[in-house]
Amino acid sequence: MMLGLLLARAGVDVVVLEKHADFLRDFRGDIIHPSTLELMHELGLLDRFLQLPHEKIKTLSAAFGNETLTFADMTRLPTRCKFIALMPQWDFLNFLAREGARHPGFKLMMRAEALAPVVESGRVVGVAATTADGPMEIRARLLVGADGRHSTLREKSGFEVEELGAPMDVLWFRLSRRAGDSNQIMGRFGVGHLFVMINRGDYWQCGFVIAKGSIEKVHAQGLPVFCTRVAEIAPFTAGRVDEITDWNQVKLLTVAVDRAKVWHKPGLLLIGDAAHAMSPIGGVGINLAIQDAVAAANILWSPLAEDRLEEQHLAQVQKRREFPTRFIQGVQVFMQRNIITRALDGGAAPRPPWPIRLMARIPMFRRIPAQLFGVGVRPEHINSPARAAGTP
């Protein structure tokens, strides 16, 4: 959606395919990072964007038993917005769709699912899709695979993927939010458990982290045991866990951390989770995907507009974005091995790692995780032009 908006704004004709009838999806990432808000400012959209319902998060904290430590502070970031905006992703996507519709070259097709690339003479020349009106083949100079960690286009095109591994999966569910509750994003570490809460206004989006592949064991123990474990690690939920009455209210997110070794083929480019699935640590998957889109627009708008696109241009996108991806994935894998795995091993009560203790004790050091997860490595800026008719 972001890449489509930027290319249409630059005068390139774009078709965006969305396989569902709307964007209403529960338990998807709702974190809008300061770097993304900075991009909204650069596009002249920030004021309108922040009129959408959202919550502002300025610090991040973690609870280890009865000890709560603040380890990240966004208020000193070199960005216009010094906070994380928690916003339902469907509102974000609908906003981008409305902005895209202002440009004559932007077309959004709902209930249109990409099935496979169309290849001729070794080059991708379009995509085969199924739509509400039946099968369709869309011809294009460039096909962008942005269809997530289980990318159909990546699989059908035979991209080689490097698996980095993840020790956990996440069970997502809702609990009501009440007056007096904190509005922070909070991680809670207990004996053998890790619990994450994200403020969604009138309810908490909760993530209960379990060991990889242990979902059948959790189900076998029964829903009452699961609710008891939630109440033990987050005592304030004790009067609310009875809101979970059926396993259908608890959704499994299978965590994967991987990346395609090469993100492109002639006429085809992968971005976002299709190119590099991220761990949920730090909620940075959306940020990396948006940064990919901006970099792709910066590099590709001119070759597309002038009909001189070559695979070397697609390689430039990967070259630009691969280091930030590898760096952040490296940090995530380190945290998985040294914090998450220890929290899930069920041994002694978890103790805060020394870096978190240091950041909690010395406020200056809280800028490091804020910069890393709030802005990222090598942040992108809008360099694609506003050339379409009617573009402000």
Buried (B, 14 or more C-beta within 10 A) or exposed (E): BBBBBBBBBBBBBBBBBBBEEEBEEBBBBBBBBBBBBBBBBBBEBBEEBBEBEBBBBBBBBBBBBEEBBBBBBBEEBEBEBBBBBBBBBBBBBBBBBEBBEBBEBBBBBBBBBBBBBBBEEEBBBBBBBBBEEEEBEBEBBBBBBBBBBEBBBBBBBEBEBEEBEBBBBBBBBBBEBEEEBEEBBBBBBBBBBBBBBBBBEEBBBBBBBBBBEEBEEBEEEEBEEBBEBBBBBBEBBEEBBEBBEEBEEBEBBEBBBBBBEBBBBBBBBBBBBBBBBBBBBBBBBBBBBBBBBBBBBBBBBBBBBEEEBEBEBBBBBBEBBBEBBBBBBEBBBEBBEEBBBBBBEEEEEBEBBEBBBBBBEEEEBBBBBBBBBBBBBEBBEBBBBBBBEEBE
